[in-house]
């Protein structure tokens, strides 16, 4: 299957594109965002990497008529999990938070929580392909991101907000001028996951408190999340506030502990060489 068949996209205007993997039918299917700037273009999250995302972007002309006048396309992972980082190896420039550099450089499929089944891939990307063969390929990040870093696209700037909890290196990218928040898996309109390896509930609560602060200070109008549909500031406030109020309760703690134990056992069984 060609890259042109594997992906699909929608233009949201002002140089912003929403890309998805058509034949990956799962709640784990991540949103891929392409944001064009006057001097630098950026891809935010890269999906599974089963087909060439750069080839798709080029074939569809998403970088415009003269992409050679800019710096090479920069791919940033909001965190290292497989559904967001699987395609990073396809890019010359790769950015990730410093806390997850080693996981990507070492191809640590335990920390990337690689978990893919045949039933989620409704049409194989190549003859004979099987999910058990899938691993996130090692990649050496060229851009090691920290809290407060600014990614200058020319006419747009993205500020790195370190928001751990879902994973230790989770980030949001904040376009302050346009009040856009690329939130990865820090927040989306669904059940928030805090029971994976390197998840930490206390960090997640702090990150959600920070999200509420962004809403209260009117710094966010629209959220472009790692999964599902986009949403606005009121919904962001409700999701973050609900997590804060529930995360510390006894039933939530018991549930998180149980899921964390099961997830750890399952991931170590699937990725034994990455568990050391």
C-alpha positions as CSV (number, residue, x, y, z in Angstrom):
1,X,0.0,0.0,0.0
2,X,1.3,3.5,-0.9
3,X,1.6,6.3,1.5
4,X,-1.0,8.2,-0.5
5,X,-3.5,5.4,0.4
6,X,-2.5,4.9,4.0
7,X,-3.0,8.5,5.1
8,X,-5.8,11.1,4.7
9,X,-5.8,14.8,5.7
10,X,-8.0,17.8,6.2
11,X,-7.0,21.4,6.0
12,X,-8.1,23.5,9.0
13,X,-6.8,26.8,7.5
14,X,-3.9,29.1,8.2
15,X,-1.3,26.4,7.2
16,X,-2.7,23.8,9.6
17,X,-3.5,20.2,8.5
18,X,-5.0,17.3,10.4
19,X,-3.6,13.9,9.1
20,X,-4.8,10.4,10.1
21,X,-3.9,6.8,9.3
22,X,-6.9,5.5,7.5
23,X,-6.5,1.8,8.1
24,X,-5.5,2.0,11.8
25,X,-8.9,1.7,13.4
26,X,-8.4,2.0,17.2
27,X,-8.8,4.4,20.1
28,X,-5.0,4.5,20.0
29,X,-4.9,6.1,16.5
30,X,-3.2,9.4,17.1
31,X,-3.8,12.7,15.4
32,X,-1.0,14.0,13.3
33,X,-0.8,17.7,13.0
34,X,1.2,19.6,10.2
35,X,1.7,23.3,10.8
36,X,3.3,25.4,8.2
37,X,5.4,28.5,9.0
38,X,7.1,31.1,6.9
39,X,10.6,29.7,7.7
40,X,9.9,26.3,9.4
41,X,7.3,23.7,9.1
42,X,6.6,21.2,11.9
43,X,4.8,17.8,12.2
44,X,3.4,17.2,15.6
45,X,3.3,13.5,16.3
46,X,3.9,10.9,13.5
47,X,1.6,7.9,14.0
48,X,2.8,4.3,13.7
49,X,5.3,4.9,10.8
50,X,4.0,2.0,8.7
51,X,4.1,4.1,5.6
52,X,6.2,7.2,4.8
53,X,4.7,10.3,6.2
54,X,7.2,12.6,4.5
55,X,6.3,11.0,1.1
56,X,2.6,11.6,1.8
57,X,3.2,15.2,2.7
58,X,5.3,15.7,-0.4
59,X,2.8,13.9,-2.7
60,X,-0.1,16.0,-1.5
61,X,1.9,19.2,-1.8
62,X,1.1,20.1,1.8
63,X,4.3,22.2,2.2
64,X,3.4,24.5,-0.6
65,X,5.0,25.3,-3.9
66,X,8.6,26.0,-2.7
67,X,9.4,23.9,0.3
68,X,13.1,24.0,-0.4
69,X,13.3,27.6,0.7
70,X,12.7,26.5,4.3
71,X,14.6,24.5,6.9
72,X,14.0,20.7,6.8
73,X,10.7,19.6,8.2
74,X,10.8,19.2,11.9
75,X,9.0,16.3,13.5
76,X,8.1,16.7,17.2
77,X,6.7,13.9,19.4
78,X,4.4,15.1,22.2
79,X,5.7,12.0,24.0
80,X,7.4,8.7,23.2
81,X,4.5,6.3,23.0
82,X,4.4,4.2,19.9
83,X,1.2,5.7,18.4
84,X,2.9,9.1,18.4
85,X,6.5,8.3,17.8
86,X,6.5,5.4,15.4
87,X,7.2,7.6,12.3
88,X,9.9,9.8,13.8
89,X,12.7,7.7,12.2
90,X,11.5,9.0,8.8
91,X,12.6,12.6,9.4
92,X,15.9,14.3,9.4
93,X,15.0,16.6,12.3
94,X,13.3,15.1,15.4
95,X,12.3,16.8,18.7
96,X,11.3,15.2,22.0
97,X,11.4,16.2,25.6
98,X,14.7,15.4,27.3
99,X,13.1,12.9,29.7
100,X,12.3,10.6,26.8
101,X,15.4,11.0,24.6
102,X,16.9,7.7,25.8
103,X,13.7,5.7,25.2
104,X,13.7,6.8,21.5
105,X,17.5,6.6,21.0
106,X,17.5,3.0,22.4
107,X,14.3,1.8,20.7
108,X,12.9,1.0,24.1
109,X,9.5,-0.5,23.2
110,X,8.6,-0.9,26.9
111,X,8.7,2.8,27.5
112,X,7.1,3.5,24.1
113,X,4.3,1.1,25.3
114,X,4.2,-0.7,22.0
115,X,0.9,-2.6,21.9
116,X,-0.6,-3.3,18.5
117,X,-3.0,-6.0,17.3
118,X,-3.8,-7.4,13.9
119,X,-7.5,-6.5,14.3
120,X,-6.6,-2.8,14.7
121,X,-5.1,-2.7,11.2
122,X,-8.0,-3.3,8.9
123,X,-5.9,-3.4,5.8
124,X,-2.3,-4.6,5.9
125,X,0.2,-2.0,4.8
126,X,2.2,-4.7,2.9
127,X,1.6,-8.4,2.0
128,X,2.1,-10.7,5.0
129,X,2.4,-7.9,7.5
130,X,1.6,-8.9,11.1
131,X,1.3,-6.7,14.2
132,X,3.6,-8.9,16.2
133,X,6.4,-7.7,13.9
134,X,5.9,-4.1,14.7
135,X,8.4,-2.2,16.8
136,X,9.2,1.5,17.2
137,X,12.5,2.0,15.5
138,X,15.3,3.7,17.3
139,X,15.9,7.3,16.4
140,X,18.4,9.9,17.8
141,X,16.6,13.2,18.5
142,X,18.2,16.3,17.0
143,X,16.2,18.7,19.2
144,X,16.1,18.0,22.9
145,X,13.2,20.0,24.3
146,X,12.8,21.6,27.7
147,X,10.1,23.6,29.4
148,X,9.9,27.1,27.9
149,X,11.7,26.4,24.7
150,X,10.3,28.3,21.7
151,X,10.1,26.7,18.3
152,X,10.3,29.5,15.8
153,X,8.4,28.9,12.6
154,X,8.8,32.4,11.4
155,X,5.3,33.8,11.5
156,X,4.3,31.5,14.3
157,X,5.9,30.4,17.6
158,X,5.3,27.3,19.6
159,X,6.2,27.3,23.3
160,X,7.1,23.9,24.9
161,X,5.1,23.2,28.1
162,X,6.3,20.2,30.0
163,X,3.2,18.5,31.3
164,X,4.2,15.1,32.8
165,X,1.7,12.6,34.2
166,X,0.6,10.5,31.2
167,X,4.3,9.9,30.5
168,X,7.3,11.5,32.1
169,X,8.2,13.5,28.9
170,X,4.7,14.6,27.8
171,X,4.6,18.1,26.4
172,X,2.0,20.5,25.0
173,X,2.9,23.0,22.3
174,X,1.3,26.4,22.8
175,X,0.8,28.9,20.0
176,X,0.2,31.9,22.3
177,X,-0.6,34.4,19.6
178,X,-3.4,32.3,18.2
179,X,-4.4,30.6,21.5
180,X,-3.9,27.1,20.1
181,X,-2.8,24.2,22.3
182,X,-1.4,21.0,20.7
183,X,-2.0,18.8,23.7
184,X,-0.8,15.3,22.8
185,X,-2.1,12.9,25.4
186,X,-1.9,15.4,28.2
187,X,-5.6,16.0,27.6
188,X,-8.1,14.9,25.0
189,X,-11.9,14.3,25.0
190,X,-11.8,10.8,26.4
191,X,-10.6,8.8,29.4
192,X,-7.2,10.1,30.5
193,X,-4.7,7.3,31.0
194,X,-2.5,7.5,34.1
195,X,-1.5,3.9,34.6
196,X,1.2,3.2,32.0
197,X,4.9,2.8,32.7
198,X,6.3,6.1,33.8
199,X,2.8,7.6,34.4
200,X,2.4,9.5,37.7
201,X,-0.9,10.6,39.1
202,X,0.6,13.4,41.2
203,X,2.3,14.9,38.1
204,X,-0.9,14.5,36.1
205,X,-2.8,16.5,38.7
206,X,-0.2,19.3,38.6
207,X,-0.4,19.3,34.8
208,X,-4.2,19.5,34.9
209,X,-4.0,22.4,37.3
210,X,-1.8,24.1,34.9
211,X,-4.3,23.5,32.1
212,X,-7.0,25.1,34.2
213,X,-4.7,28.1,34.7
214,X,-4.3,28.5,30.9
215,X,-8.1,28.6,30.6
216,X,-8.6,31.0,33.5
217,X,-6.0,33.4,32.0
218,X,-7.7,33.1,28.6
219,X,-4.6,31.8,26.9
220,X,-6.3,28.9,25.0
221,X,-9.3,29.1,22.6
222,X,-8.8,25.7,20.9
223,X,-7.2,22.4,21.8
224,X,-5.8,20.1,19.1
225,X,-5.4,16.9,21.0
226,X,-3.5,13.6,20.4
227,X,-6.7,11.7,19.9
228,X,-10.3,12.3,18.9
229,X,-11.7,15.7,17.9
230,X,-10.7,19.2,18.7
231,X,-12.5,21.2,21.4
232,X,-12.6,24.6,23.1
233,X,-11.6,26.2,26.3
234,X,-14.7,25.4,28.3
235,X,-14.4,21.7,27.5
236,X,-10.7,21.8,28.4
237,X,-11.5,23.3,31.8
238,X,-14.1,20.6,32.5
239,X,-11.9,17.7,31.5
240,X,-8.9,18.9,33.5
241,X,-11.0,19.9,36.5
242,X,-12.8,16.5,36.5
243,X,-9.5,14.7,36.5
244,X,-8.2,16.8,39.4
245,X,-11.3,16.1,41.5
246,X,-11.4,12.3,40.9
247,X,-7.7,11.3,40.7
248,X,-7.0,11.5,44.4
249,X,-10.1,9.5,45.5
250,X,-9.7,6.0,46.9
251,X,-11.5,4.2,44.0
252,X,-9.4,6.0,41.5
253,X,-6.1,5.0,43.3
254,X,-7.1,1.4,43.4
255,X,-8.1,1.3,39.7
256,X,-4.9,3.0,38.7
257,X,-2.8,0.6,40.7
258,X,-4.6,-2.4,39.2
259,X,-4.3,-1.2,35.6
260,X,-0.7,-0.2,36.1
261,X,0.2,-3.7,37.3
262,X,-1.6,-5.3,34.4
263,X,-0.1,-3.0,31.9
264,X,3.4,-3.5,33.2
265,X,3.1,-7.3,33.0
266,X,1.6,-7.3,29.5
267,X,4.2,-4.8,28.1
268,X,7.1,-6.7,29.6
269,X,5.8,-9.9,28.0
270,X,5.5,-8.3,24.6
271,X,8.7,-6.3,24.8
272,X,11.1,-8.5,26.9
273,X,14.3,-7.1,25.6
274,X,13.2,-3.5,26.3
275,X,12.2,-4.1,29.9
276,X,15.7,-4.0,31.4
